[in-house]
Amino acid sequence: MISTKNFESILKKDNIDEVQICYIDYSGRLCGKLIPSSKIETVVNNGIVFAKANLSFGLDDHFADNAKFLANSGDFLAVPEFDSYAIMHHRPGVARFNSIMLDDKGQKWLGCPRNQLIKILKEFQDLNIQIKLSFETEFSIYKKENENFIPFSFDSMFTISGMDKLNQIWNDISKALSLANIKIEQVGKEYGPGQYEATWQYDDVMQSIDKYINYKDFIKSIIHDHGFLATFMPKPFDHLPGNGLHLHLSLWDQNNKEISCSDNDEFPLSNIGSNFVAGLLLNAHSLTATGCSSVNSYKRILPGSWSPAHICWGKENRSTLIRIPGKGKRRHIELRHGDNLNNPYIYLISVLASGLMGIKNKLTLEDPILDDAGQYSDNINISELKVLPRSLNESLSYLKDNKIINNALGSIIFDEFIKIKETELRQYETTVHSWERDRYIDIF
């Protein structure tokens, strides 16, 4: 752990010449500035200045409709979080800090997603509950030739030949991840052509989210250095499998005992774990807006696609929204519908707020689904099984009415996130796509 007293000596020992001071914007992009390591003390004391207006930009670098933060909105100060320190092996002499946002008076700013995540973790701590989690991410690798994207490999899922083709690249990735204290537990060739997946060690929430941010960035950067393109896009092509983000989490008490699961093979959740999962299911429509936050996301979470499309849970059932995998100490809660185009802070805050609601209200949990839910029709009786939203517009309509998530995110983040996403949606709906020209232009 780094403290204000020894961070300069650590940078010197690690031969760090420059430091990235980073934050995640409301659209989910990693942003920041590069500073000389000699300036780190000034940055720690005073922060790095960024315009609040940056947070009202969409992915096209234009303001969202009715944006709150414009050119006259002032600044926030990004102050490095010492525990997020990571050496960037693939960028010699460079290290990274993720940051919290302060207002111009040096106070914690309510528009900072990292601050809001810390706040909800404190609510769990007040109940003597600690959250541990990890991320399971899928990504695809392509070679771009002219306007075509050629998959990195066509090997079948979990084949050694698929891993062997990645060997040289993965060696470079592995070194970078190890120096950033990301301890990979397994990596494998996934279902789709050129698709891979890795998981890493469980950790507390803040450490895990820092590792997730670095993992994604390192993967894209190092694979680009090798002449390929890596993408975490949910559904790059309609005929190929999509890339998901599974959350693996569990609840622990003050004695470091896991308390969300039980030893009962018939019902593998504890009472508090059942309450938590019930809260996730009750708020699942809204969680889809924060966890599947692009128009592209909804082309992945379809019935029969290996992505959950129905609101249900099951034990060791990969077709359900929430799965309780493993036995004994391997058991935990897995939330399976998210993807990597979200802001991870906003997504986690909404997930934890939903679970906390379930705990506080002692929500009861229905029986687990035993069948392959992916084979269910969307026309199934709504009283039997609810379906996830089928579009970003639909999920946002649920989120806008969700007071639990609104309160957890705070009005600044909640309102601006919705504006950004609704603007993105309107842009998509008013853009004429190639499919439309292919279908209509020569016929009518």
C-alpha positions in Angstrom: 0.0 0.0 0.0 1.3 3.4 -1.0 1.1 6.4 1.4 1.8 10.1 0.8 5.1 9.7 2.7 6.7 7.1 0.4 5.1 7.3 -3.0 8.0 9.5 -4.4 10.5 6.9 -3.3 8.4 4.1 -4.9 8.3 5.9 -8.2 12.1 6.4 -8.1 12.7 2.7 -7.2 10.4 1.6 -10.0 12.2 3.9 -12.5 9.0 5.7 -13.2 9.5 8.9 -15.2 5.9 9.7 -16.1 2.5 9.1 -14.4 -0.9 8.8 -15.9 -3.7 10.4 -13.7 -6.9 8.8 -14.9 -10.6 8.8 -14.5 -13.6 7.1 -16.2 -16.1 9.4 -17.9 -19.8 8.8 -17.7 -19.7 7.0 -21.1 -17.2 4.5 -19.8 -14.0 5.8 -21.4 -10.6 5.8 -19.7 -9.5 9.5 -19.6 -6.6 11.3 -18.1 -3.4 13.2 -18.4 0.3 12.3 -18.4 2.6 14.2 -15.9 6.3 14.0 -15.1 6.9 12.0 -11.9 8.7 15.0 -10.5 5.3 16.8 -10.3 3.5 14.0 -8.4 3.6 15.8 -5.0 2.0 18.9 -6.5 -0.7 16.7 -8.1 -1.3 14.9 -4.8 -1.7 18.2 -2.9 -3.7 20.1 -5.6 -5.0 17.6 -8.1 -5.1 17.7 -11.9 -7.7 20.1 -13.4 -10.3 18.8 -15.8 -13.4 20.5 -17.1 -16.7 19.2 -15.8 -17.9 19.6 -19.3 -15.8 16.5 -20.2 -18.3 14.4 -18.4 -21.3 15.6 -20.5 -19.7 14.5 -23.8 -20.9 11.4 -25.5 -18.7 9.0 -27.4 -18.7 11.3 -30.4 -17.1 14.1 -28.3 -20.2 16.3 -28.5 -22.4 17.4 -25.6 -25.4 15.3 -24.8 -28.7 17.0 -25.4 -29.6 19.3 -22.5 -26.2 18.7 -20.9 -25.7 20.0 -17.4 -22.0 20.7 -17.8 -21.1 23.1 -20.5 -18.0 25.3 -21.1 -19.0 27.6 -18.3 -19.5 24.8 -15.7 -16.0 25.0 -14.1 -13.7 22.3 -13.2 -13.2 19.2 -11.0 -9.8 18.1 -9.5 -8.6 14.6 -10.1 -6.5 13.4 -7.1 -4.7 10.1 -7.4 -5.7 7.1 -5.3 -2.5 5.6 -4.0 -3.8 2.1 -3.8 -4.6 2.1 -7.5 -0.9 2.5 -8.4 0.1 0.3 -11.4 3.3 -0.1 -13.4 2.8 -0.2 -17.1 5.3 -2.8 -18.3 4.4 -2.2 -21.9 5.0 1.5 -21.6 8.5 1.6 -20.0 8.9 4.4 -17.4 5.2 5.0 -17.1 2.8 4.2 -14.2 -0.8 4.9 -13.6 -3.1 6.1 -10.8 -6.9 6.1 -11.0 -8.3 9.1 -9.2 -11.2 10.5 -7.2 -12.8 13.8 -8.2 -12.9 16.8 -5.9 -14.8 20.0 -6.4 -13.0 23.4 -6.7 -13.1 23.7 -2.9 -11.2 20.4 -2.4 -14.3 18.5 -1.2 -15.4 15.1 -2.5 -17.6 15.9 -5.5 -21.0 14.2 -5.8 -20.4 13.9 -9.6 -17.6 11.4 -9.0 -18.6 7.8 -9.6 -15.7 6.5 -7.6 -16.8 8.5 -4.6 -20.3 7.2 -4.9 -19.1 3.6 -5.1 -17.1 4.2 -1.9 -20.2 5.6 -0.3 -22.4 2.5 -1.0 -19.6 0.2 0.2 -19.7 2.1 3.5 -23.4 1.3 3.7 -22.5 -2.4 3.5 -19.8 -2.0 6.1 -22.3 -0.4 8.5 -24.1 -3.8 8.2 -20.8 -5.6 8.9 -20.7 -6.8 5.3 -17.7 -6.7 3.0 -18.1 -7.3 -0.8 -15.6 -9.2 -2.8 -15.7 -9.6 -6.5 -14.0 -10.3 -9.8 -14.8 -9.7 -13.4 -15.0 -12.3 -16.2 -14.4 -10.5 -19.5 -14.6 -11.7 -23.1 -12.9 -9.9 -26.0 -12.4 -10.5 -29.7 -9.2 -10.1 -31.8 -9.2 -9.1 -35.4 -6.8 -8.2 -38.2 -8.1 -5.1 -40.1 -7.5 -5.4 -43.8 -8.9 -2.4 -45.7 -12.5 -2.2 -44.4 -12.7 -5.9 -43.4 -12.1 -7.4 -40.0 -10.6 -10.9 -40.1 -10.8 -12.9 -36.9 -7.4 -13.6 -35.3 -8.1 -17.4 -35.3 -10.8 -19.8 -36.3 -10.0 -22.4 -33.7 -12.9 -23.9 -31.8 -13.7 -23.1 -28.2 -11.3 -24.0 -25.5 -8.9 -25.6 -27.9 -5.2 -25.6 -27.1 -4.5 -24.7 -30.8 -6.4 -21.5 -30.2 -4.3 -20.6 -27.2 -1.1 -21.6 -29.0 -1.7 -19.0 -31.7 -2.0 -16.3 -28.9 1.1 -17.5 -27.1 3.5 -14.8 -28.0 1.0 -12.0 -27.5 -0.2 -13.4 -24.3 3.3 -13.6 -22.9 3.6 -9.8 -23.3 0.1 -9.3 -21.8 0.9 -11.6 -18.9 4.0 -9.7 -17.9 2.1 -6.4 -18.0 -0.8 -7.8 -15.9 1.6 -9.4 -13.4 3.4 -6.1 -12.8 0.1 -4.4 -12.3 -0.8 -7.0 -9.6 -3.5 -8.6 -11.7 -3.2 -12.3 -10.9 -4.7 -14.2 -13.8 -6.3 -17.5 -12.7 -7.2 -18.8 -16.2 -7.3 -17.8 -19.8 -9.0 -19.6 -22.6 -10.1 -19.6 -26.2 -13.8 -18.7 -26.2 -16.7 -19.7 -28.4 -16.4 -17.2 -31.2 -13.6 -16.9 -33.9 -10.8 -14.8 -32.4 -12.6 -14.7 -29.1 -10.8 -15.1 -25.8 -11.6 -14.8 -22.1 -9.6 -14.5 -18.8 -10.5 -14.3 -15.1 -8.4 -13.1 -12.2 -8.2 -13.4 -8.5 -11.1 -12.2 -6.2 -10.4 -9.0 -4.4 -12.1 -6.2 -2.6 -14.3 -3.9 -4.8 -11.9 -1.0 -5.3 -8.9 -3.1 -6.0 -11.0 -5.2 -8.4 -12.3 -2.3 -10.3 -8.8 -0.8 -10.7 -7.6 -4.1 -12.1 -10.6 -4.3 -14.5 -9.8 -0.8 -15.8 -6.2 -1.7 -16.4 -6.9 -5.1 -17.8 -9.1 -3.8 -20.6 -6.7 -1.0 -21.4 -3.6 -3.3 -21.4 -5.3 -5.9 -23.6 -6.2 -3.3 -26.2 -2.8 -1.5 -26.1 -0.6 -4.6 -26.3 -2.6 -6.4 -28.9 -2.5 -3.2 -31.0 1.3 -3.1 -30.5 1.3 -6.6 -32.2 -0.6 -5.3 -35.2 -4.1 -6.5 -34.3 -7.3 -4.9 -33.0 -8.8 -6.2 -29.7 -12.4 -5.2 -29.0 -14.7 -5.6 -26.0 -17.7 -4.5 -28.1 -20.8 -6.6 -27.1 -21.8 -7.7 -30.6 -19.2 -6.8 -33.3 -20.9 -8.9 -36.0 -24.5 -10.3 -36.1 -23.3 -13.8 -37.1 -20.6 -14.2 -34.5 -20.9 -14.6 -30.7 -20.8 -11.4 -28.6 -18.5 -10.3 -25.8 -19.9 -10.2 -22.2 -18.9 -9.2 -18.8 -19.9 -11.5 -15.9 -19.7 -10.2 -12.3 -18.6 -12.7 -9.7 -19.3 -11.5 -6.2 -20.0 -12.6 -2.7 -20.7 -11.2 0.8 -18.3 -11.7 3.7 -18.6 -10.9 7.4 -16.0 -9.2 9.6 -14.4 -12.5 10.4 -13.7 -13.0 6.7 -16.3 -15.7 6.4 -18.3 -16.0 3.2 -22.0 -15.5 4.1 -23.9 -15.3 0.8 -24.0 -19.0 0.0 -25.0 -22.1 1.9 -23.9 -25.8 1.9 -27.4 -26.9 0.8 -27.2 -28.3 -2.7 -30.9 -27.8 -3.3 -30.9 -24.2 -2.3 -27.3 -22.9 -2.4 -27.9 -19.4 -1.0 -28.0 -18.2 2.6 -30.8 -16.0 3.8 -28.8 -12.8 3.3 -27.6 -14.1 -0.1 -31.2 -14.8 -1.1 -32.2 -11.3 -0.1 -29.3 -9.9 -2.1 -30.2 -11.9 -5.3 -33.8 -11.1 -4.9 -32.9 -7.4 -5.0 -30.9 -7.9 -8.2 -33.8 -9.7 -9.9 -36.3 -7.1 -8.8 -34.2 -4.3 -10.3 -33.0 -6.3 -13.3 -34.7 -4.1 -15.9 -32.8 -1.1 -14.6 -29.6 -2.9 -14.2 -29.7 -3.7 -17.9 -29.5 0.0 -18.6 -26.3 0.5 -16.6 -24.8 -2.9 -17.5 -25.8 -3.1 -21.1 -25.5 0.6 -21.9 -25.3 0.7 -25.7 -27.7 0.1 -28.5 -25.3 -2.7 -29.6 -25.7 -4.5 -26.3 -29.2 -5.6 -27.1 -28.1 -7.6 -30.1 -26.2 -9.8 -27.7 -28.6 -10.6 -24.9 -31.1 -12.7 -27.0 -32.8 -16.0 -26.2 -30.7 -19.0 -27.1 -27.5 -17.0 -27.6 -25.6 -18.1 -24.4 -26.4 -14.7 -23.1 -29.2 -14.4 -20.5 -32.4 -13.0 -21.8 -34.8 -13.8 -18.9 -35.0 -12.5 -15.4 -34.4 -15.6 -13.3 -31.7 -17.4 -11.3 -30.4 -21.0 -11.2 -27.7 -23.2 -9.6 -24.9 -24.0 -12.1 -27.3 -22.9 -14.9 -25.6 -20.8 -17.6 -28.9 -19.8 -19.2 -30.0 -17.7 -16.2 -29.4 -14.1 -15.4 -28.0 -15.0 -12.0 -26.1 -18.2 -11.6 -24.7 -19.8 -8.4 -21.7 -21.8 -9.7 -19.7 -24.5 -8.0 -19.9 -26.3 -4.7 -18.6 -25.6 -1.3 -16.0 -22.8 -1.2 -16.4 -22.3 -5.0 -19.9 -21.0 -4.6 -20.7 -17.4 -5.2 -23.1 -15.1 -7.0 -22.6 -14.6 -10.8 -24.5 -11.8 -12.6 -24.2 -12.6 -16.3 -25.9 -10.1 -18.6 -23.5 -7.1 -18.5 -21.0 -6.1 -21.1 -17.8 -4.0 -21.3 -19.2 -0.8 -22.8 -20.5 0.4 -19.5 -19.0 2.7 -16.9 -17.9 0.1 -14.3 -18.5 2.4 -11.3 -22.0 3.2 -12.4 -22.8 -0.4 -13.1 -21.4 -1.6 -9.8 -23.2 1.1 -7.8 -26.5 0.1 -9.4 -25.8 -3.6 -8.7 -24.8 -3.1 -5.1 -27.7 -0.7 -4.5 -30.1 -3.3 -5.8 -28.7 -6.0 -3.6 -28.6 -3.8 -0.6 -32.3 -3.0 -1.1 -33.0 -6.7 -1.1 -31.1 -7.2 2.2 -32.7 -4.2 3.9 -36.2 -5.3 2.8 -35.6 -9.0 3.4 -36.9 -9.7 -0.1 -37.8 -13.4 -0.8 -36.5 -15.3 -3.7 -38.5 -17.5 -6.0 -37.4 -21.1 -6.8 -34.5 -21.5 -9.2 -35.0 -22.3 -12.9 -33.9 -25.8 -13.8 -34.5 -25.7 -17.5 -32.4 -24.0 -20.2 -34.1 -20.6 -20.1 -32.5 -19.7 -23.4 -35.0 -22.0 -25.1 -38.0 -20.2 -23.7 -40.0 -18.0 -26.1 -40.4 -14.3 -25.3 -44.1 -15.0 -25.5 -44.0 -17.1 -22.3 -46.6 -16.0 -19.7 -45.2 -12.9 -18.0 -46.3 -14.3 -14.6 -44.1 -17.3 -15.2 -40.9 -15.6 -16.3 -40.0 -12.0 -17.0 -37.8 -11.0 -19.9 -34.9 -8.5 -19.9 -35.5 -5.3 -21.9 -35.0 -5.8 -25.6 -33.6 -2.3 -26.3 -31.7 0.5 -24.7 -34.8 2.7 -24.9 -36.8 0.2 -22.9 -34.2 -0.3 -20.2 -33.7 3.4 -19.8 -37.4 3.8 -19.3 -37.1 1.5 -16.3 -34.0 3.2 -15.0 -35.5 6.7 -15.1 -38.2 5.5 -12.6 -35.8 3.7 -10.3 -35.4 5.7 -7.1 -33.1 3.2 -5.5 -30.4 3.5 -8.2 -31.1 7.3 -8.5 -30.3 7.8 -4.9 -27.2 5.6 -5.0 -25.7 7.3 -8.0 -26.8 10.8 -6.9 -28.7 13.2 -9.2 -25.6 14.5 -11.0 -24.4 11.1 -12.3 -27.9 9.6 -12.7 -29.3 12.5 -14.8 -26.3 13.0 -16.9 -25.8 9.3 -17.6 -29.4 9.1 -18.9 -28.9 12.2 -21.0 -25.8 10.8 -22.6 -27.4 7.5 -23.4 -30.7 9.0 -24.7 -28.6 11.2 -27.0 -26.7 8.2 -28.2 -30.0 6.4 -28.8 -31.5 9.3 -30.8 -28.3 9.5 -32.9 -28.6 5.8 -33.7 -32.3 6.0 -34.5 -31.8 8.9 -37.0 -28.8 7.5 -38.7 -29.5 5.6 -42.0 -27.6 2.3 -41.8 -26.2 0.2 -44.6 -28.8 -2.5 -43.9 -31.5 0.0 -44.8 -29.9 0.9 -48.1 -29.3 -2.8 -49.0 -32.9 -3.6 -48.2 -34.8 -0.6 -49.8 -32.9 1.6 -52.2 -33.1 -0.6 -55.3 -36.5 -2.1 -54.6 -38.8 0.9 -54.2 
